[in-house]
Amino acid sequence: MKLLVEAWQNLMLHKTRSGLAALGIIFGVASVICMLSISEVARQDVIGRMQRMGLNNVIVDSVKPERIRRRERQESDESWSARYGVTRTDLEILADNVPVVEAVVPMRVLFKDVVANLHVSDITVVGTTPGYADVMEHAVASGRFLSPVDGAKADPVCVLGHTAARELFPLQSPLGEVVKIGGIHFDVVGVMDRKGQTGSGGLLADPDRAAYVPFETSFARFGRMQVRLGQGTQEMTELEVNRAVLRVASSDQLLPVAQIAENLLERRHDQEDVAVTVPFELLSEHEKAERIFRWVMASLAAISLLVGGVGIMNIMLANMAERRSEIGLRRALGATRAEIVSLFVGESTVLCLLGGALGMAVGAALAQAIGALAQWEVVYQPLSFPFALGVSVLTGLAFGTLPAVKAARLDPVLALRVE
């Protein structure tokens, strides 16, 4: 402790020089803390999205074929129709031929306005089955979810997502109220709990901004064809299922089921209009990419600390040159070489320790500022702070050793003759 106090007092004799020497350590540690916190936010967000898709699920999406995309890009005044994607027959075949599939949940997006209390919202209308809540692990906050009876009778009932309910009925409970979907009155029978965005993009990315109606009702009330009006054109699309979720009994069967689904659908479709995704596999790939990213960040942090360590070494060499007479006097009064080494190593360690502490504070402040601008909650890795501080101390020990050894090897007689 006495050695550290003496080292601190010696550093304070040249405050500006010591501060400049510590800047490299401060910026290096700050960059480590900031990058780790930002990467942790991104990591938890991606993992959360994948998990919300269901790690025991296989996702089958309808994809618009290239020929239809080209037709959309053409400037034409003609009305036209298109048919593509997953069908109800496809799902029946999958359910019958893949015994390890526990449940098949279709989702059909309806391009309809939703009106409540004269307020028009652009929330997504999704036709689905009662198994959606269990397969997607989306809990009901109040009321109930869709029932088999609702679908059998094609009843005009709906369940609102968390955000959708708040937008449509900000001052009252939606239960028992009526919303107009595509001009048809639907009774609100339930409100879902907050789910958060899934790993998918597009219309089904945010289940909280959705209104769920029975799958059969979507066909009985709105028909098979969906009409989207453009500038003088009318696009009619027959798309029975936008997405189907296959719940698999065991995670070991995910890839085999995905392969079987791809093979069955390829044989039934003469165009590339279906995509099969395994969230569990996506999560594994993300974790591999995350490990590579962490190595890259560690390399950048190592370079920053290397630059800071070189600055520390230069300052300690300058201190040694200026204090040759002091070193000679200490040696003449009986100080050993080990004590001289300890003195200079202690000074470099204190300097790096101070730089590391300030760097942690600066890094945390930068992370908070970036989080405030990006409107996300900052997440810190628990080990990042002690790791950064430990690396700072090691940097001081490593780069302070050479100047300390050179100082200890000075000839006392020659050192005293410097004056």
Sequence and secondary structure as in RCSB ss.txt:
>XXXX:A:sequence
MKLLVEAWQNLMLHKTRSGLAALGIIFGVASVICMLSISEVARQDVIGRMQRMGLNNVIVDSVKPERIRRRERQE
SDESWSARYGVTRTDLEILADNVPVVEAVVPMRVLFKDVVANLHVSDITVVGTTPGYADVMEHAVASGRFLSPVD
GAKADPVCVLGHTAARELFPLQSPLGEVVKIGGIHFDVVGVMDRKGQTGSGGLLADPDRAAYVPFETSFARFGRM
QVRLGQGTQEMTELEVNRAVLRVASSDQLLPVAQIAENLLERRHDQEDVAVTVPFELLSEHEKAERIFRWVMASL
AAISLLVGGVGIMNIMLANMAERRSEIGLRRALGATRAEIVSLFVGESTVLCLLGGALGMAVGAALAQAIGALAQ
WEVVYQPLSFPFALGVSVLTGLAFGTLPAVKAARLDPVLALRVE
>XXXX:A:secstr
 HHHHHHHHHHHTTHHHHHHHHHHHHHHHHHHHHHHHHHHHHHHHHHHHHHHH TTEEEEEE   HHHHHHHHS 
    EEEE SB HHHHHHHHHH TTEEEEEEEEEE   EEETTEEE  EEEEE TTHHHHTT  EEEE    HHH
HHTT  EEEE HHHHHHH TTS  TT EEEETTEEEEEEEEE      S  GGGS GGGEEEEEHHHHHHHH SE
EEEE SS EEEEE SBSEEEEEES GGGHHHHHHHHHHHHHHH SSS EEEE HHHHHHHHHHHHHHHHHHHHHH
HHHHHHHHHHHHHHHHHHHHHHTHHHHHHHHHTT  HHHHHHHHHHHHHHHHHHHHHHHHHHHHHHHHHHHHHHT
      TTHHHHHHHHHHHHHHHHHHHHHHHHHTS HHHHHTT 
